[in-house]
Amino acid sequence: MVFGADKLPEIARGLGKGMRTLKDATNDIKHEITKTAEKNGLDTSITKDVKQELDKVKDDLEDFTGSVKRKL
C-alpha cells in the first residue's frame, strides 16, 4: 500500500491505539476467565492457553506495526 508522508503518522497512531485496545481487552478477558473459573472451582490453567494465543496475535501486530514504523 502506498500512503503519502502526511498520512503515515496518523496511521501509526491508529495502529498504536489499536494495539493498546487489544492489550486492554486481553487483560480483561484473562481476568474474567480467571475470576469465573475460581468462583466455580475450575482449573485456571486455561488462562495460560488464552494468553499464549493472544500473545501470538500481539506479536503479529507488532511485526506489522514495526514495518510501518521503519518506513516512517
PyMOL Python script that loads the backbone (N, CA, C, O; Angstrom):
from pymol import cmd

cmd.read_pdbstr("""\
ATOM      1  N   MET A   1       0.837  -1.169   0.000  1.00  0.00           N
ATOM      2  CA  MET A   1       0.000   0.000   0.000  1.00  0.00           C
ATOM      3  C   MET A   1       0.885   1.236   0.000  1.00  0.00           C
ATOM      4  O   MET A   1       1.978   1.241   0.565  1.00  0.00           O
ATOM      5  N   VAL A   2       0.403   2.248  -0.625  1.00  0.00           N
ATOM      6  CA  VAL A   2       1.162   3.488  -0.710  1.00  0.00           C
ATOM      7  C   VAL A   2       0.345   4.597  -0.047  1.00  0.00           C
ATOM      8  O   VAL A   2      -0.823   4.813  -0.368  1.00  0.00           O
ATOM      9  N   PHE A   3       0.990   5.284   0.877  1.00  0.00           N
ATOM     10  CA  PHE A   3       0.359   6.408   1.569  1.00  0.00           C
ATOM     11  C   PHE A   3       1.284   7.597   1.462  1.00  0.00           C
ATOM     12  O   PHE A   3       2.503   7.447   1.377  1.00  0.00           O
ATOM     13  N   GLY A   4       0.706   8.760   1.467  1.00  0.00           N
ATOM     14  CA  GLY A   4       1.514   9.969   1.477  1.00  0.00           C
ATOM     15  C   GLY A   4       2.187  10.143   2.825  1.00  0.00           C
ATOM     16  O   GLY A   4       1.712   9.635   3.840  1.00  0.00           O
ATOM     17  N   ALA A   5       3.290  10.863   2.825  1.00  0.00           N
ATOM     18  CA  ALA A   5       4.060  11.068   4.064  1.00  0.00           C
ATOM     19  C   ALA A   5       3.220  11.726   5.149  1.00  0.00           C
ATOM     20  O   ALA A   5       3.461  11.494   6.334  1.00  0.00           O
ATOM     21  N   ASP A   6       2.255  12.528   4.776  1.00  0.00           N
ATOM     22  CA  ASP A   6       1.420  13.201   5.769  1.00  0.00           C
ATOM     23  C   ASP A   6       0.447  12.243   6.447  1.00  0.00           C
ATOM     24  O   ASP A   6      -0.048  12.549   7.532  1.00  0.00           O
ATOM     25  N   LYS A   7       0.162  11.103   5.844  1.00  0.00           N
ATOM     26  CA  LYS A   7      -0.774  10.136   6.410  1.00  0.00           C
ATOM     27  C   LYS A   7      -0.095   9.106   7.321  1.00  0.00           C
ATOM     28  O   LYS A   7      -0.766   8.502   8.157  1.00  0.00           O
ATOM     29  N   LEU A   8       1.193   8.897   7.182  1.00  0.00           N
ATOM     30  CA  LEU A   8       1.874   7.858   7.959  1.00  0.00           C
ATOM     31  C   LEU A   8       1.806   8.064   9.470  1.00  0.00           C
ATOM     32  O   LEU A   8       1.546   7.096  10.184  1.00  0.00           O
ATOM     33  N   PRO A   9       2.025   9.261   9.994  1.00  0.00           N
ATOM     34  CA  PRO A   9       1.892   9.432  11.451  1.00  0.00           C
ATOM     35  C   PRO A   9       0.482   9.123  11.953  1.00  0.00           C
ATOM     36  O   PRO A   9       0.306   8.559  13.033  1.00  0.00           O
ATOM     37  N   GLU A  10      -0.502   9.495  11.168  1.00  0.00           N
ATOM     38  CA  GLU A  10      -1.887   9.219  11.540  1.00  0.00           C
ATOM     39  C   GLU A  10      -2.155   7.715  11.557  1.00  0.00           C
ATOM     40  O   GLU A  10      -2.831   7.212  12.454  1.00  0.00           O
ATOM     41  N   ILE A  11      -1.631   7.009  10.580  1.00  0.00           N
ATOM     42  CA  ILE A  11      -1.785   5.549  10.512  1.00  0.00           C
ATOM     43  C   ILE A  11      -1.068   4.897  11.692  1.00  0.00           C
ATOM     44  O   ILE A  11      -1.612   3.990  12.321  1.00  0.00           O
ATOM     45  N   ALA A  12       0.145   5.349  11.995  1.00  0.00           N
ATOM     46  CA  ALA A  12       0.904   4.786  13.117  1.00  0.00           C
ATOM     47  C   ALA A  12       0.178   5.016  14.444  1.00  0.00           C
ATOM     48  O   ALA A  12       0.149   4.125  15.294  1.00  0.00           O
ATOM     49  N   ARG A  13      -0.402   6.191  14.626  1.00  0.00           N
ATOM     50  CA  ARG A  13      -1.172   6.463  15.845  1.00  0.00           C
ATOM     51  C   ARG A  13      -2.363   5.522  15.948  1.00  0.00           C
ATOM     52  O   ARG A  13      -2.649   4.980  17.016  1.00  0.00           O
ATOM     53  N   GLY A  14      -3.047   5.334  14.843  1.00  0.00           N
ATOM     54  CA  GLY A  14      -4.198   4.430  14.819  1.00  0.00           C
ATOM     55  C   GLY A  14      -3.796   3.007  15.170  1.00  0.00           C
ATOM     56  O   GLY A  14      -4.501   2.332  15.920  1.00  0.00           O
ATOM     57  N   LEU A  15      -2.675   2.543  14.637  1.00  0.00           N
ATOM     58  CA  LEU A  15      -2.193   1.204  14.956  1.00  0.00           C
ATOM     59  C   LEU A  15      -1.794   1.105  16.426  1.00  0.00           C
ATOM     60  O   LEU A  15      -2.053   0.093  17.076  1.00  0.00           O
ATOM     61  N   GLY A  16      -1.172   2.146  16.942  1.00  0.00           N
ATOM     62  CA  GLY A  16      -0.790   2.150  18.355  1.00  0.00           C
ATOM     63  C   GLY A  16      -2.010   2.091  19.263  1.00  0.00           C
ATOM     64  O   GLY A  16      -2.016   1.363  20.255  1.00  0.00           O
ATOM     65  N   LYS A  17      -3.035   2.850  18.928  1.00  0.00           N
ATOM     66  CA  LYS A  17      -4.270   2.808  19.716  1.00  0.00           C
ATOM     67  C   LYS A  17      -4.920   1.438  19.624  1.00  0.00           C
ATOM     68  O   LYS A  17      -5.454   0.930  20.610  1.00  0.00           O
ATOM     69  N   GLY A  18      -4.875   0.848  18.452  1.00  0.00           N
ATOM     70  CA  GLY A  18      -5.437  -0.488  18.267  1.00  0.00           C
ATOM     71  C   GLY A  18      -4.705  -1.526  19.104  1.00  0.00           C
ATOM     72  O   GLY A  18      -5.324  -2.413  19.692  1.00  0.00           O
ATOM     73  N   MET A  19      -3.382  -1.409  19.154  1.00  0.00           N
ATOM     74  CA  MET A  19      -2.591  -2.346  19.961  1.00  0.00           C
ATOM     75  C   MET A  19      -2.908  -2.166  21.441  1.00  0.00           C
ATOM     76  O   MET A  19      -2.991  -3.152  22.173  1.00  0.00           O
ATOM     77  N   ARG A  20      -3.083  -0.944  21.888  1.00  0.00           N
ATOM     78  CA  ARG A  20      -3.417  -0.672  23.292  1.00  0.00           C
ATOM     79  C   ARG A  20      -4.789  -1.261  23.618  1.00  0.00           C
ATOM     80  O   ARG A  20      -4.978  -1.861  24.675  1.00  0.00           O
ATOM     81  N   THR A  21      -5.726  -1.088  22.718  1.00  0.00           N
ATOM     82  CA  THR A  21      -7.063  -1.640  22.910  1.00  0.00           C
ATOM     83  C   THR A  21      -7.009  -3.163  22.993  1.00  0.00           C
ATOM     84  O   THR A  21      -7.672  -3.766  23.837  1.00  0.00           O
ATOM     85  N   LEU A  22      -6.226  -3.777  22.128  1.00  0.00           N
ATOM     86  CA  LEU A  22      -6.074  -5.232  22.138  1.00  0.00           C
ATOM     87  C   LEU A  22      -5.456  -5.700  23.454  1.00  0.00           C
ATOM     88  O   LEU A  22      -5.902  -6.690  24.034  1.00  0.00           O
ATOM     89  N   LYS A  23      -4.442  -4.995  23.921  1.00  0.00           N
ATOM     90  CA  LYS A  23      -3.795  -5.371  25.178  1.00  0.00           C
ATOM     91  C   LYS A  23      -4.778  -5.249  26.344  1.00  0.00           C
ATOM     92  O   LYS A  23      -4.853  -6.139  27.192  1.00  0.00           O
ATOM     93  N   ASP A  24      -5.520  -4.164  26.384  1.00  0.00           N
ATOM     94  CA  ASP A  24      -6.507  -3.976  27.455  1.00  0.00           C
ATOM     95  C   ASP A  24      -7.580  -5.063  27.405  1.00  0.00           C
ATOM     96  O   ASP A  24      -7.979  -5.598  28.438  1.00  0.00           O
ATOM     97  N   ALA A  25      -8.043  -5.383  26.197  1.00  0.00           N
ATOM     98  CA  ALA A  25      -9.064  -6.417  26.043  1.00  0.00           C
ATOM     99  C   ALA A  25      -8.516  -7.772  26.476  1.00  0.00           C
ATOM    100  O   ALA A  25      -9.226  -8.559  27.102  1.00  0.00           O
ATOM    101  N   THR A  26      -7.272  -8.044  26.150  1.00  0.00           N
ATOM    102  CA  THR A  26      -6.628  -9.293  26.550  1.00  0.00           C
ATOM    103  C   THR A  26      -6.598  -9.419  28.066  1.00  0.00           C
ATOM    104  O   THR A  26      -6.928 -10.468  28.619  1.00  0.00           O
ATOM    105  N   ASN A  27      -6.205  -8.360  28.720  1.00  0.00           N
ATOM    106  CA  ASN A  27      -6.148  -8.385  30.184  1.00  0.00           C
ATOM    107  C   ASN A  27      -7.534  -8.558  30.794  1.00  0.00           C
ATOM    108  O   ASN A  27      -7.697  -9.284  31.774  1.00  0.00           O
ATOM    109  N   ASP A  28      -8.525  -7.898  30.221  1.00  0.00           N
ATOM    110  CA  ASP A  28      -9.902  -8.032  30.713  1.00  0.00           C
ATOM    111  C   ASP A  28     -10.407  -9.462  30.550  1.00  0.00           C
ATOM    112  O   ASP A  28     -11.013 -10.018  31.466  1.00  0.00           O
ATOM    113  N   ILE A  29     -10.158 -10.049  29.397  1.00  0.00           N
ATOM    114  CA  ILE A  29     -10.594 -11.425  29.136  1.00  0.00           C
ATOM    115  C   ILE A  29      -9.928 -12.384  30.113  1.00  0.00           C
ATOM    116  O   ILE A  29     -10.581 -13.243  30.706  1.00  0.00           O
ATOM    117  N   LYS A  30      -8.632 -12.223  30.269  1.00  0.00           N
ATOM    118  CA  LYS A  30      -7.892 -13.106  31.177  1.00  0.00           C
ATOM    119  C   LYS A  30      -8.412 -12.980  32.607  1.00  0.00           C
ATOM    120  O   LYS A  30      -8.582 -13.980  33.305  1.00  0.00           O
ATOM    121  N   HIS A  31      -8.658 -11.762  33.029  1.00  0.00           N
ATOM    122  CA  HIS A  31      -9.151 -11.521  34.384  1.00  0.00           C
ATOM    123  C   HIS A  31     -10.533 -12.146  34.582  1.00  0.00           C
ATOM    124  O   HIS A  31     -10.783 -12.785  35.604  1.00  0.00           O
ATOM    125  N   GLU A  32     -11.421 -11.965  33.620  1.00  0.00           N
ATOM    126  CA  GLU A  32     -12.778 -12.510  33.729  1.00  0.00           C
ATOM    127  C   GLU A  32     -12.770 -14.040  33.732  1.00  0.00           C
ATOM    128  O   GLU A  32     -13.498 -14.662  34.506  1.00  0.00           O
ATOM    129  N   ILE A  33     -11.956 -14.641  32.879  1.00  0.00           N
ATOM    130  CA  ILE A  33     -11.871 -16.108  32.839  1.00  0.00           C
ATOM    131  C   ILE A  33     -11.364 -16.636  34.167  1.00  0.00           C
ATOM    132  O   ILE A  33     -11.919 -17.582  34.725  1.00  0.00           O
ATOM    133  N   THR A  34     -10.303 -16.019  34.668  1.00  0.00           N
ATOM    134  CA  THR A  34      -9.726 -16.462  35.938  1.00  0.00           C
ATOM    135  C   THR A  34     -10.721 -16.296  37.073  1.00  0.00           C
ATOM    136  O   THR A  34     -10.902 -17.207  37.881  1.00  0.00           O
ATOM    137  N   LYS A  35     -11.366 -15.139  37.139  1.00  0.00           N
ATOM    138  CA  LYS A  35     -12.326 -14.865  38.209  1.00  0.00           C
ATOM    139  C   LYS A  35     -13.491 -15.852  38.172  1.00  0.00           C
ATOM    140  O   LYS A  35     -13.882 -16.393  39.206  1.00  0.00           O
ATOM    141  N   THR A  36     -14.037 -16.082  37.001  1.00  0.00           N
ATOM    142  CA  THR A  36     -15.167 -17.002  36.865  1.00  0.00           C
ATOM    143  C   THR A  36     -14.757 -18.435  37.178  1.00  0.00           C
ATOM    144  O   THR A  36     -15.492 -19.165  37.843  1.00  0.00           O
ATOM    145  N   ALA A  37     -13.596 -18.833  36.704  1.00  0.00           N
ATOM    146  CA  ALA A  37     -13.124 -20.197  36.954  1.00  0.00           C
ATOM    147  C   ALA A  37     -12.889 -20.425  38.443  1.00  0.00           C
ATOM    148  O   ALA A  37     -13.274 -21.463  38.983  1.00  0.00           O
ATOM    149  N   GLU A  38     -12.266 -19.470  39.099  1.00  0.00           N
ATOM    150  CA  GLU A  38     -12.011 -19.620  40.534  1.00  0.00           C
ATOM    151  C   GLU A  38     -13.321 -19.645  41.326  1.00  0.00           C
ATOM    152  O   GLU A  38     -13.456 -20.389  42.297  1.00  0.00           O
ATOM    153  N   LYS A  39     -14.268 -18.835  40.906  1.00  0.00           N
ATOM    154  CA  LYS A  39     -15.569 -18.786  41.577  1.00  0.00           C
ATOM    155  C   LYS A  39     -16.291 -20.136  41.467  1.00  0.00           C
ATOM    156  O   LYS A  39     -17.017 -20.535  42.378  1.00  0.00           O
ATOM    157  N   ASN A  40     -16.085 -20.824  40.356  1.00  0.00           N
ATOM    158  CA  ASN A  40     -16.744 -22.105  40.125  1.00  0.00           C
ATOM    159  C   ASN A  40     -15.856 -23.301  40.456  1.00  0.00           C
ATOM    160  O   ASN A  40     -16.222 -24.442  40.174  1.00  0.00           O
ATOM    161  N   GLY A  41     -14.698 -23.049  41.048  1.00  0.00           N
ATOM    162  CA  GLY A  41     -13.800 -24.122  41.448  1.00  0.00           C
ATOM    163  C   GLY A  41     -13.167 -24.856  40.281  1.00  0.00           C
ATOM    164  O   GLY A  41     -12.857 -26.042  40.395  1.00  0.00           O
ATOM    165  N   LEU A  42     -12.970 -24.177  39.162  1.00  0.00           N
ATOM    166  CA  LEU A  42     -12.371 -24.800  37.980  1.00  0.00           C
ATOM    167  C   LEU A  42     -10.884 -24.505  37.897  1.00  0.00           C
ATOM    168  O   LEU A  42     -10.375 -23.574  38.521  1.00  0.00           O
ATOM    169  N   ASP A  43     -10.212 -25.316  37.117  1.00  0.00           N
ATOM    170  CA  ASP A  43      -8.780 -25.144  36.879  1.00  0.00           C
ATOM    171  C   ASP A  43      -8.552 -23.858  36.080  1.00  0.00           C
ATOM    172  O   ASP A  43      -9.167 -23.662  35.032  1.00  0.00           O
ATOM    173  N   THR A  44      -7.688 -22.998  36.565  1.00  0.00           N
ATOM    174  CA  THR A  44      -7.445 -21.714  35.892  1.00  0.00           C
ATOM    175  C   THR A  44      -6.289 -21.772  34.904  1.00  0.00           C
ATOM    176  O   THR A  44      -5.862 -20.736  34.394  1.00  0.00           O
ATOM    177  N   SER A  45      -5.782 -22.950  34.630  1.00  0.00           N
ATOM    178  CA  SER A  45      -4.659 -23.051  33.683  1.00  0.00           C
ATOM    179  C   SER A  45      -5.079 -22.672  32.264  1.00  0.00           C
ATOM    180  O   SER A  45      -4.225 -22.424  31.413  1.00  0.00           O
ATOM    181  N   ILE A  46      -6.387 -22.624  32.002  1.00  0.00           N
ATOM    182  CA  ILE A  46      -6.857 -22.226  30.669  1.00  0.00           C
ATOM    183  C   ILE A  46      -6.395 -20.816  30.327  1.00  0.00           C
ATOM    184  O   ILE A  46      -6.209 -20.494  29.153  1.00  0.00           O
ATOM    185  N   THR A  47      -6.210 -19.982  31.326  1.00  0.00           N
ATOM    186  CA  THR A  47      -5.774 -18.611  31.048  1.00  0.00           C
ATOM    187  C   THR A  47      -4.398 -18.604  30.404  1.00  0.00           C
ATOM    188  O   THR A  47      -4.086 -17.702  29.627  1.00  0.00           O
ATOM    189  N   LYS A  48      -3.575 -19.590  30.713  1.00  0.00           N
ATOM    190  CA  LYS A  48      -2.254 -19.673  30.076  1.00  0.00           C
ATOM    191  C   LYS A  48      -2.404 -19.923  28.585  1.00  0.00           C
ATOM    192  O   LYS A  48      -1.696 -19.323  27.777  1.00  0.00           O
ATOM    193  N   ASP A  49      -3.333 -20.815  28.215  1.00  0.00           N
ATOM    194  CA  ASP A  49      -3.561 -21.101  26.799  1.00  0.00           C
ATOM    195  C   ASP A  49      -4.115 -19.875  26.080  1.00  0.00           C
ATOM    196  O   ASP A  49      -3.689 -19.557  24.970  1.00  0.00           O
ATOM    197  N   VAL A  50      -5.053 -19.197  26.706  1.00  0.00           N
ATOM    198  CA  VAL A  50      -5.627 -17.990  26.112  1.00  0.00           C
ATOM    199  C   VAL A  50      -4.545 -16.930  25.956  1.00  0.00           C
ATOM    200  O   VAL A  50      -4.458 -16.279  24.915  1.00  0.00           O
ATOM    201  N   LYS A  51      -3.727 -16.754  26.979  1.00  0.00           N
ATOM    202  CA  LYS A  51      -2.652 -15.759  26.921  1.00  0.00           C
ATOM    203  C   LYS A  51      -1.671 -16.081  25.796  1.00  0.00           C
ATOM    204  O   LYS A  51      -1.227 -15.177  25.088  1.00  0.00           O
ATOM    205  N   GLN A  52      -1.328 -17.359  25.623  1.00  0.00           N
ATOM    206  CA  GLN A  52      -0.405 -17.737  24.558  1.00  0.00           C
ATOM    207  C   GLN A  52      -0.973 -17.390  23.183  1.00  0.00           C
ATOM    208  O   GLN A  52      -0.262 -16.858  22.330  1.00  0.00           O
ATOM    209  N   GLU A  53      -2.245 -17.689  22.974  1.00  0.00           N
ATOM    210  CA  GLU A  53      -2.871 -17.380  21.691  1.00  0.00           C
ATOM    211  C   GLU A  53      -2.940 -15.873  21.463  1.00  0.00           C
ATOM    212  O   GLU A  53      -2.674 -15.399  20.358  1.00  0.00           O
ATOM    213  N   LEU A  54      -3.291 -15.130  22.489  1.00  0.00           N
ATOM    214  CA  LEU A  54      -3.369 -13.675  22.346  1.00  0.00           C
ATOM    215  C   LEU A  54      -1.982 -13.063  22.158  1.00  0.00           C
ATOM    216  O   LEU A  54      -1.832 -12.066  21.451  1.00  0.00           O
ATOM    217  N   ASP A  55      -0.970 -13.655  22.787  1.00  0.00           N
ATOM    218  CA  ASP A  55       0.399 -13.175  22.580  1.00  0.00           C
ATOM    219  C   ASP A  55       0.842 -13.376  21.132  1.00  0.00           C
ATOM    220  O   ASP A  55       1.579 -12.556  20.584  1.00  0.00           O
ATOM    221  N   LYS A  56       0.390 -14.469  20.515  1.00  0.00           N
ATOM    222  CA  LYS A  56       0.718 -14.696  19.098  1.00  0.00           C
ATOM    223  C   LYS A  56       0.125 -13.586  18.236  1.00  0.00           C
ATOM    224  O   LYS A  56       0.785 -13.065  17.337  1.00  0.00           O
ATOM    225  N   VAL A  57      -1.126 -13.232  18.520  1.00  0.00           N
ATOM    226  CA  VAL A  57      -1.778 -12.159  17.769  1.00  0.00           C
ATOM    227  C   VAL A  57      -1.039 -10.844  17.998  1.00  0.00           C
ATOM    228  O   VAL A  57      -0.802 -10.082  17.060  1.00  0.00           O
ATOM    229  N   LYS A  58      -0.679 -10.587  19.247  1.00  0.00           N
ATOM    230  CA  LYS A  58       0.046  -9.358  19.588  1.00  0.00           C
ATOM    231  C   LYS A  58       1.381  -9.299  18.847  1.00  0.00           C
ATOM    232  O   LYS A  58       1.750  -8.254  18.310  1.00  0.00           O
ATOM    233  N   ASP A  59       2.107 -10.424  18.816  1.00  0.00           N
ATOM    234  CA  ASP A  59       3.393 -10.458  18.121  1.00  0.00           C
ATOM    235  C   ASP A  59       3.223 -10.185  16.627  1.00  0.00           C
ATOM    236  O   ASP A  59       4.025  -9.474  16.022  1.00  0.00           O
ATOM    237  N   ASP A  60       2.168 -10.757  16.037  1.00  0.00           N
ATOM    238  CA  ASP A  60       1.909 -10.498  14.623  1.00  0.00           C
ATOM    239  C   ASP A  60       1.625  -9.018  14.374  1.00  0.00           C
ATOM    240  O   ASP A  60       2.102  -8.446  13.395  1.00  0.00           O
ATOM    241  N   LEU A  61       0.846  -8.403  15.265  1.00  0.00           N
ATOM    242  CA  LEU A  61       0.554  -6.974  15.124  1.00  0.00           C
ATOM    243  C   LEU A  61       1.810  -6.133  15.304  1.00  0.00           C
ATOM    244  O   LEU A  61       2.010  -5.150  14.591  1.00  0.00           O
ATOM    245  N   GLU A  62       2.654  -6.518  16.252  1.00  0.00           N
ATOM    246  CA  GLU A  62       3.884  -5.760  16.466  1.00  0.00           C
ATOM    247  C   GLU A  62       4.818  -5.888  15.269  1.00  0.00           C
ATOM    248  O   GLU A  62       5.492  -4.924  14.905  1.00  0.00           O
ATOM    249  N   ASP A  63       4.865  -7.074  14.652  1.00  0.00           N
ATOM    250  CA  ASP A  63       5.664  -7.235  13.451  1.00  0.00           C
ATOM    251  C   ASP A  63       5.171  -6.306  12.342  1.00  0.00           C
ATOM    252  O   ASP A  63       5.964  -5.676  11.643  1.00  0.00           O
ATOM    253  N   PHE A  64       3.859  -6.237  12.199  1.00  0.00           N
ATOM    254  CA  PHE A  64       3.272  -5.384  11.174  1.00  0.00           C
ATOM    255  C   PHE A  64       3.538  -3.908  11.460  1.00  0.00           C
ATOM    256  O   PHE A  64       3.957  -3.167  10.572  1.00  0.00           O
ATOM    257  N   THR A  65       3.294  -3.484  12.699  1.00  0.00           N
ATOM    258  CA  THR A  65       3.485  -2.077  13.025  1.00  0.00           C
ATOM    259  C   THR A  65       4.953  -1.704  12.997  1.00  0.00           C
ATOM    260  O   THR A  65       5.294  -0.560  12.699  1.00  0.00           O
ATOM    261  N   GLY A  66       5.829  -2.651  13.303  1.00  0.00           N
ATOM    262  CA  GLY A  66       7.263  -2.389  13.229  1.00  0.00           C
ATOM    263  C   GLY A  66       7.667  -2.035  11.821  1.00  0.00           C
ATOM    264  O   GLY A  66       8.471  -1.126  11.615  1.00  0.00           O
ATOM    265  N   SER A  67       7.120  -2.745  10.839  1.00  0.00           N
ATOM    266  CA  SER A  67       7.457  -2.450   9.453  1.00  0.00           C
ATOM    267  C   SER A  67       6.910  -1.095   9.028  1.00  0.00           C
ATOM    268  O   SER A  67       7.517  -0.412   8.204  1.00  0.00           O
ATOM    269  N   VAL A  68       5.771  -0.701   9.582  1.00  0.00           N
ATOM    270  CA  VAL A  68       5.208   0.626   9.287  1.00  0.00           C
ATOM    271  C   VAL A  68       6.089   1.697   9.925  1.00  0.00           C
ATOM    272  O   VAL A  68       6.379   2.712   9.291  1.00  0.00           O
ATOM    273  N   LYS A  69       6.519   1.486  11.177  1.00  0.00           N
ATOM    274  CA  LYS A  69       7.350   2.477  11.857  1.00  0.00           C
ATOM    275  C   LYS A  69       8.680   2.655  11.150  1.00  0.00           C
ATOM    276  O   LYS A  69       9.182   3.775  11.059  1.00  0.00           O
ATOM    277  N   ARG A  70       9.269   1.560  10.641  1.00  0.00           N
ATOM    278  CA  ARG A  70      10.558   1.664   9.955  1.00  0.00           C
ATOM    279  C   ARG A  70      10.448   2.497   8.699  1.00  0.00           C
ATOM    280  O   ARG A  70      11.423   3.118   8.276  1.00  0.00           O
ATOM    281  N   LYS A  71       9.268   2.516   8.097  1.00  0.00           N
ATOM    282  CA  LYS A  71       9.089   3.279   6.855  1.00  0.00           C
ATOM    283  C   LYS A  71       8.819   4.749   7.136  1.00  0.00           C
ATOM    284  O   LYS A  71       8.868   5.576   6.225  1.00  0.00           O
ATOM    285  N   LEU A  72       8.532   5.081   8.396  1.00  0.00           N
ATOM    286  CA  LEU A  72       8.313   6.496   8.736  1.00  0.00           C
ATOM    287  C   LEU A  72       9.636   7.148   8.693  1.00  0.00           C
ATOM    288  O   LEU A  72       9.741   8.349   8.940  1.00  0.00           O
TER     289      LEU A  72
END
""", "prot")
cmd.dss("prot")
cmd.show_as("cartoon", "prot")
cmd.util.cbc("prot")
cmd.orient("prot")
